[in-house]
């Protein structure tokens, strides 16, 4: 656990007691802080009975509090906690900001911060894997699902690799990443930014604004986004204090070194950013290429679940928007595509299929599920054979019945899961179970 004397004898409110919230409460208590905590779920509150003051901070007098630590899932643009805390002059922060405050007491180390709309988890895990292969002490945390305050402090020379969503960056004010990586930006989560794509871009770009003079910035994305970020640097809206002195490897040339877990041009792009970040940390190219070969990938992200009678079954449940699913479609041929769920609102003038539209040539047949299933079926009708299956179990059964050796059954829904599942992990686990049942 990461603790800090900076929090000792101070008062904090913690709103949201899921995994990162629980880790935050434990770290604050272990540091000698006084904690008020709240979660709408009674079972979550019960875990801290008699250890903290269980009061909703929205209804509390926050005079004298050092901060309100909120879950990244709390929408700052609509939730009352932000104006309430502001009225007391109390900052609303996240657990990443607490980590930033604790850094001065940790053994000398470096931090790699990785953000982007898509590819964050894969790139974070890949950087972590390369560093482990190189014998560098490392841990990862943040949006990847591992609360950073829950991790053990690294010894001197260690590297903390953080996956950072825009929500986490919005709650962070002093995280000085030695290397900050922006992979890409596509319209997503715009409900949190009142539909303003520019505000979303600025949120991501703040990761660079917190860097100090000796840091390095790696900026990816399409030409339009790269140009927009450069404009922000030029105008001084974002303080671009440093650029790396390394030439970025050509993604195409790297593909020959990448395992099946890193299939597709999007993963080649992720690998180039990971390679550059690790070179900046002193890892040799030889070690990086060796690490690529042994990387097994992440669950629910282009995860090859099984091969049955020559048919590959791939779990890409983490494809929760069209920008994330399009690269998965591009990575295979003869695809039996399972898609649908809770669709993200398309950009004005764009089809619900978004970037997947350009990859339909790889699709042999489609099987729609969930709330958006009928809409996707209508759009696909006449372009590829399509069946409205409503549920995942029906879709897997139908896809398996049509697929032949050399085909790929791909779950890459291009949608959120919340209409039928708790989260994308639960959806991916169900897919795995259904495929196991085919054996």
C-alpha positions in Angstrom: 0.0 0.0 0.0 1.2 3.5 -0.8 0.8 5.9 2.2 2.0 9.5 2.9 2.6 11.8 5.8 1.1 14.5 3.6 -2.3 13.2 4.6 -1.7 12.7 8.3 -4.2 14.5 10.6 -6.1 15.9 7.6 -9.8 15.3 6.8 -10.9 13.8 3.6 -14.2 12.7 2.1 -14.3 9.7 -0.2 -17.3 9.4 -2.6 -17.6 5.9 -4.2 -16.4 2.7 -2.5 -15.7 0.4 -5.4 -12.2 -0.9 -5.7 -10.3 2.4 -6.1 -12.5 4.0 -3.4 -11.8 1.2 -1.0 -8.0 1.4 -1.6 -8.2 5.2 -1.1 -9.9 4.9 2.3 -7.4 2.2 3.4 -4.4 4.4 2.3 -5.7 7.5 4.0 -6.5 5.7 7.3 -3.1 4.0 7.3 -1.6 7.5 6.8 -3.4 8.9 9.9 -6.1 10.8 8.1 -9.6 11.3 9.3 -12.1 9.9 6.7 -15.7 10.5 5.8 -16.9 8.0 3.2 -20.1 7.2 1.2 -21.5 4.9 -1.4 -25.1 4.5 -2.5 -24.8 0.8 -1.9 -25.4 -0.3 1.6 -23.1 -3.3 1.3 -20.2 -1.1 0.3 -20.7 1.2 3.3 -20.9 -1.8 5.7 -17.3 -2.7 5.0 -16.2 0.5 6.7 -18.7 0.7 9.6 -17.0 1.9 12.8 -13.8 2.8 10.9 -15.0 6.0 9.1 -17.8 8.5 9.3 -20.4 7.2 6.9 -22.0 10.4 5.6 -22.8 11.5 2.1 -20.4 14.5 1.5 -23.0 16.2 -0.7 -25.0 16.7 2.5 -22.1 17.4 4.8 -20.4 20.5 6.1 -17.0 20.3 4.4 -15.3 23.1 6.2 -11.7 22.3 6.9 -11.5 19.3 4.6 -8.3 18.8 2.6 -10.2 17.2 -0.3 -13.1 15.2 -1.6 -11.8 12.1 -3.4 -14.4 10.9 -5.9 -14.6 7.8 -8.1 -13.8 8.5 -11.8 -17.3 7.2 -12.4 -18.8 10.3 -10.8 -19.8 12.7 -13.6 -18.4 16.1 -12.5 -20.5 18.0 -15.1 -23.8 16.8 -13.5 -23.2 15.5 -10.0 -23.8 18.0 -7.1 -20.6 17.1 -5.3 -18.5 19.6 -7.4 -20.5 22.8 -6.7 -21.0 21.7 -3.1 -17.3 21.2 -2.5 -16.5 24.4 -4.4 -18.7 26.3 -2.0 -16.4 25.3 0.8 -13.3 25.9 -1.2 -12.4 22.1 -1.1 -10.7 20.5 -4.1 -12.4 17.5 -5.8 -9.6 15.1 -6.6 -9.0 11.4 -7.4 -6.8 8.7 -6.2 -4.2 9.5 -8.9 -3.8 13.0 -7.4 -3.2 11.4 -4.0 -0.5 9.2 -5.6 1.1 12.3 -7.1 1.2 13.9 -3.6 2.8 10.8 -2.2 5.6 10.6 -4.7 8.1 12.7 -2.8 8.2 10.1 0.0 8.7 7.1 -2.4 12.1 5.8 -3.4 13.4 7.6 -6.5 11.3 6.4 -9.4 9.7 7.3 -12.8 6.1 7.4 -13.9 4.8 6.6 -17.4 1.2 8.0 -17.9 -0.7 6.6 -20.9 -4.0 8.0 -22.1 -6.1 7.9 -25.3 -9.6 6.9 -26.3 -8.6 3.4 -27.3 -5.6 1.1 -26.7 -4.7 2.4 -23.3 -5.0 -0.9 -21.4 -3.0 -2.9 -24.0 -0.2 -0.3 -24.2 0.0 0.0 -20.4 0.2 -3.7 -20.0 2.8 -3.9 -22.8 5.0 -1.2 -21.3 4.8 -3.0 -17.9 5.7 -6.4 -19.6 8.7 -4.9 -21.4 10.0 -3.4 -18.2 9.6 -6.7 -16.3 11.4 -8.5 -19.1 14.2 -6.0 -18.8 14.4 -6.6 -15.1 13.2 -3.1 -14.1 11.1 -3.0 -10.9 7.6 -2.0 -12.1 3.9 -2.0 -11.3 0.9 -0.8 -13.1 -2.3 0.8 -12.0 -5.1 3.3 -12.7 -7.8 2.7 -15.3 -6.5 -0.8 -16.0 -8.4 -1.9 -12.9 -5.6 -1.9 -10.3 -5.8 1.0 -7.8 -2.4 2.5 -7.6 -2.6 3.2 -3.9 -3.2 -0.5 -3.3 0.2 -1.4 -4.9 3.4 -1.9 -2.9 5.9 1.0 -3.3 8.7 0.2 -5.7 12.4 0.1 -4.8 14.7 2.8 -6.1 14.8 2.8 -9.9 11.2 1.5 -10.3 8.7 2.6 -12.9 5.0 3.1 -12.2 3.0 2.6 -15.4 -0.4 4.3 -15.2 -3.4 3.9 -17.5 -5.3 7.2 -17.3 -8.8 7.9 -18.5 -9.9 11.5 -19.2 -12.0 11.2 -16.0 -8.9 10.5 -13.9 -7.0 13.3 -15.5 -9.9 15.7 -14.7 -9.4 14.8 -11.0 -5.6 15.2 -11.1 -3.6 18.5 -10.7 0.0 17.6 -9.9 0.9 14.3 -11.6 4.2 15.0 -13.3 4.8 12.1 -15.7 8.3 11.5 -16.7 6.9 10.1 -19.9 3.3 11.1 -21.0 1.8 9.1 -23.9 -1.3 10.1 -25.9 -2.3 7.3 -28.2 -5.3 8.7 -30.0 -8.5 10.7 -29.5 -11.9 9.8 -31.0 -15.3 11.1 -30.0 -16.4 9.0 -26.9 -17.7 9.7 -23.4 -18.9 13.1 -24.7 -21.8 13.0 -22.3 -19.2 13.9 -19.6 -18.2 16.9 -21.6 -21.7 18.2 -22.6 -21.1 16.9 -26.1 -18.0 19.1 -26.6 -15.3 17.1 -28.4 -12.8 20.0 -27.9 -13.3 19.8 -24.1 -12.5 16.1 -24.3 -9.3 16.8 -26.2 -8.3 19.4 -23.7 -8.9 17.0 -20.9 -6.6 14.4 -22.4 -4.0 17.0 -23.2 -3.8 18.2 -19.6 -1.5 15.2 -19.0 1.2 17.1 -20.8 0.4 20.4 -19.0 1.4 18.8 -15.7 4.8 17.7 -16.9 8.0 19.4 -15.8 11.0 20.5 -18.0 12.9 17.3 -18.1 9.9 15.1 -19.1 9.1 13.5 -22.5 5.9 13.7 -24.5 4.7 11.1 -27.0 1.8 12.2 -29.1 0.0 9.8 -31.5 -3.4 9.7 -33.1 -4.5 10.7 -36.6 -3.2 13.8 -38.4 -6.1 16.0 -37.3 -5.7 15.2 -33.6 -1.9 15.4 -33.7 -2.2 18.8 -35.4 -4.8 20.0 -32.8 -2.5 19.0 -29.9 0.4 20.7 -31.6 -1.7 23.8 -31.9 -2.4 23.7 -28.2 1.3 23.5 -27.5 2.1 26.3 -29.9 -0.6 28.6 -28.4 0.5 27.9 -24.9 -2.8 26.4 -23.9 -0.9 23.3 -23.0 2.7 23.7 -21.8 4.7 21.4 -24.0 8.0 21.5 -22.1 9.8 18.6 -23.7 9.8 16.3 -26.7 11.7 13.0 -26.9 14.8 12.9 -29.0 13.9 9.4 -30.4 12.6 8.7 -33.8 9.4 6.8 -33.7 9.7 3.2 -35.1 7.7 2.5 -38.2 4.6 0.6 -37.1 4.5 -1.5 -40.3 8.1 -2.7 -39.8 7.3 -3.8 -36.3 4.4 -6.1 -37.3 6.8 -9.0 -38.1 7.9 -9.0 -34.4 4.4 -9.0 -32.9 2.6 -12.0 -31.6 -1.0 -13.0 -32.2 -2.0 -11.0 -29.1 -0.9 -7.9 -30.9 -2.6 -8.5 -34.2 -3.8 -5.6 -36.3 -2.4 -2.2 -37.4 -3.9 -0.6 -34.3 -1.8 -2.8 -32.1 1.3 -2.1 -34.2 0.7 1.6 -33.4 0.3 0.8 -29.7 3.6 -1.2 -29.9 5.5 1.7 -31.4 4.4 4.0 -28.6 5.3 1.3 -26.0 8.7 0.8 -27.7 9.5 4.5 -27.7 8.5 4.9 -24.1 10.7 2.0 -23.0 13.6 3.3 -25.1 13.3 6.6 -23.3 13.6 4.6 -20.0 16.9 3.0 -21.3 15.6 -0.4 -22.4 17.4 -1.8 -25.5 15.7 -2.6 -28.7 16.8 -6.2 -28.4 15.0 -6.6 -25.1 11.9 -4.9 -26.3 11.6 -7.2 -29.3 12.1 -10.2 -27.0 9.3 -8.9 -24.7 6.9 -8.4 -27.7 7.3 -12.1 -28.5 6.3 -13.2 -25.0 3.4 -10.8 -24.5 0.1 -12.7 -24.0 -2.3 -9.7 -24.3 -5.2 -8.7 -22.1 -8.4 -10.5 -21.3 -11.3 -9.3 -23.5 -9.0 -7.5 -25.9 -8.5 -9.4 -29.1 -8.3 -12.5 -26.9 -8.1 -15.8 -28.8 -10.4 -17.9 -26.7 -10.3 -21.2 -28.7 -10.0 -22.8 -32.1 -12.7 -25.4 -32.8 -12.8 -27.3 -36.1 -10.5 -24.7 -37.6 -12.7 -21.8 -36.5 -11.1 -19.1 -34.3 -13.2 -17.6 -31.5 -12.0 -14.1 -30.5 -13.2 -12.2 -27.4 -13.0 -8.5 -28.0 -15.6 -7.5 -25.5 -13.6 -4.4 -24.7 -14.5 -3.0 -28.1 -17.2 -0.7 -26.5 -17.3 1.8 -29.4 -16.9 1.7 -33.1 -13.4 3.2 -33.1 -12.3 0.3 -30.9 -14.1 -2.4 -32.9 -12.9 -1.2 -36.3 -9.3 -2.3 -35.8 -10.5 -5.7 -34.6 -12.5 -6.1 -37.8 -9.4 -5.0 -39.8 -7.3 -7.7 -38.2 -9.2 -10.7 -39.5 -10.9 -12.0 -42.6 -14.0 -14.2 -43.0 -15.5 -12.7 -39.8 -18.7 -13.8 -38.2 -19.2 -10.5 -36.3 -21.2 -10.4 -33.1 -22.1 -6.8 -32.3 -24.6 -4.7 -30.4 -25.4 -3.6 -26.9 -25.8 0.0 -25.6 -24.7 2.1 -28.6 -22.7 5.4 -28.2 -24.3 8.4 -29.9 -22.6 8.8 -33.3 -21.1 12.1 -34.4 -23.4 14.4 -36.3 -23.7 13.2 -39.9 -22.1 9.8 -39.2 -23.6 6.3 -39.3 -24.1 4.3 -36.2 -21.5 2.0 -37.6 -18.9 4.8 -37.5 -15.4 3.6 -38.3 -16.5 0.0 -38.6 -18.2 1.0 -41.9 -14.9 0.9 -43.7 -14.1 -2.6 -42.5 -17.2 -4.4 -43.7 -15.3 -6.2 -46.4 -13.8 -8.4 -43.7 -17.2 -9.5 -42.5 -18.8 -12.7 -43.8 -21.9 -12.4 -41.6 -23.2 -10.4 -38.7 -25.2 -11.3 -35.6 -26.8 -8.5 -33.7 -27.6 -8.4 -29.9 -28.8 -6.0 -27.3 -30.6 -2.7 -27.4 -28.9 -1.5 -30.5 -29.2 -4.8 -32.4 -32.2 -3.8 -34.6 -30.6 -0.6 -35.6 -27.4 -2.3 -36.6 -29.3 -5.0 -38.4 -31.1 -2.3 -40.5 -27.8 -0.7 -41.4 -26.2 -4.0 -42.4 -29.1 -5.4 -44.3 -28.2 -6.0 -48.0 -24.5 -5.4 -47.3 -23.6 -8.5 -45.3 -25.9 -11.4 -44.2 -27.3 -10.4 -40.8 -29.3 -12.1 -38.1 -31.0 -10.4 -35.2 -30.2 -12.7 -32.3 -31.0 -10.4 -29.3 -28.8 -12.4 -26.9 -25.2 -13.4 -26.9 -25.9 -17.1 -26.4 -28.2 -17.2 -29.5 -25.6 -15.2 -31.5 -22.7 -17.6 -30.6 -24.9 -20.6 -31.5 -25.9 -19.1 -34.9 -22.3 -18.0 -35.7 -20.9 -21.4 -34.8 -23.4 -23.1 -37.0 -22.4 -21.0 -40.1 -18.7 -20.7 -39.6 -16.3 -23.1 -41.4 -12.6 -23.8 -41.1 -10.6 -20.6 -41.7 -13.3 -18.3 -40.4 -13.3 -16.2 -37.2 -16.2 -15.7 -34.8 -15.5 -12.3 -33.3 -17.3 -10.7 -30.4 -16.5 -7.0 -30.8 -19.7 -5.3 -30.0 -18.9 -1.6 -30.8 -21.2 -0.9 -27.9 -21.2 -0.6 -24.1 -22.5 -3.6 -22.2 -24.9 -2.1 -19.7 -28.1 -3.0 -21.4 -27.5 -6.7 -20.7 -24.4 -7.0 -18.5 -22.7 -5.5 -15.5 -19.7 -4.5 -17.6 -17.7 -5.6 -20.6 -15.8 -8.1 -18.5 -19.0 -9.9 -17.6 -19.9 -9.9 -21.3 -16.5 -11.3 -22.3 -16.7 -14.0 -19.6 -20.1 -15.1 -20.9 -18.7 -15.4 -24.4 -15.8 -17.5 -23.1 -18.3 -19.8 -21.3 -20.5 -20.1 -24.4 -17.4 -21.0 -26.6 -16.3 -23.6 -24.0 -19.8 -25.1 -24.3 -19.2 -25.6 -28.0 -16.3 -28.0 -27.5 
